Every structure is written in C-alpha cells, then in structure tokens.
Amino acid sequence: MPKMKTHRGAAKRFRKTGSGKLKRAKAFRSHILTKKSPKRKRKLRKAGYLNSTQEKIMKKLLPYL
C-alpha cells in the first residue's frame, strides 16, 4: 500500500498543539480593517481551535500531523 499524501493546503493552515488539538488562524483579518473595531481586530489575533467534527475531517487530510 502506498503512502498517503498530505493535503498541502491544509498543512499550511493548521498546527498540532501539545495536547493534540488542531490550531488555526482566525479569518477576516487580511484587509478592509478600517471599519472593524480595535477590539474586534485584537480578538482576531488570537488562535482558534477546530471542534471535534472538523477535526475528524482534518485527520484524513493530514494523516501524518
């Protein structure tokens, strides 16, 4: 059986934490920032985590992570 391929797009967007969860960056922080409040932009800096449903899907895309 050949090795499974890692989904490269997903590999660039997710990191595994020490506890095994998948960490991600939050969306809506790249442009059109003038109309967003400083509080909102500050909260978008922090990392987000995948929920269990999404994590099952990502395990298939990232078999060696």
C-alpha positions in Angstrom: 0.0 0.0 0.0 1.5 3.4 -1.0 2.0 6.2 1.5 -0.9 8.6 1.9 -0.5 12.1 0.6 -0.8 15.1 2.9 -3.2 17.9 1.7 -0.6 20.7 1.4 -3.2 23.5 1.6 -4.4 22.2 4.9 -0.9 21.5 6.2 0.0 25.2 5.8 -3.1 26.3 7.7 -3.1 24.1 10.8 -0.6 23.2 13.5 -0.9 20.5 16.2 -0.8 21.6 19.8 0.9 19.6 22.7 -2.5 18.2 23.7 -3.2 17.0 20.1 -5.8 19.7 19.1 -5.5 21.5 15.8 -4.8 25.2 16.0 -5.8 27.6 13.3 -5.7 31.3 12.5 -8.9 33.3 12.5 -10.4 34.7 9.3 -11.3 38.3 8.4 -8.0 39.9 9.4 -6.4 40.4 6.0 -8.0 43.6 4.5 -10.8 46.2 5.0 -9.6 46.7 8.5 -10.7 50.4 8.8 -14.3 49.6 9.5 -13.5 46.9 12.1 -13.2 48.0 15.7 -9.8 47.7 17.5 -11.4 45.2 20.0 -12.6 43.0 17.1 -9.1 43.1 15.4 -7.4 42.4 18.7 -9.6 39.3 19.2 -8.8 38.1 15.7 -5.1 37.9 16.5 -5.6 35.0 18.9 -5.6 31.5 17.7 -8.7 29.4 17.1 -9.1 25.7 17.5 -11.1 23.2 15.5 -14.1 21.5 17.0 -14.3 17.7 17.1 -16.5 17.4 13.9 -14.0 19.4 11.8 -11.0 17.6 13.5 -12.2 14.2 12.1 -12.2 15.6 8.6 -8.8 17.2 9.0 -7.3 13.9 10.3 -8.0 12.5 6.8 -6.4 15.4 5.1 -3.4 15.4 7.4 -2.5 11.8 8.1 1.0 12.4 9.5 0.4 15.6 11.5 
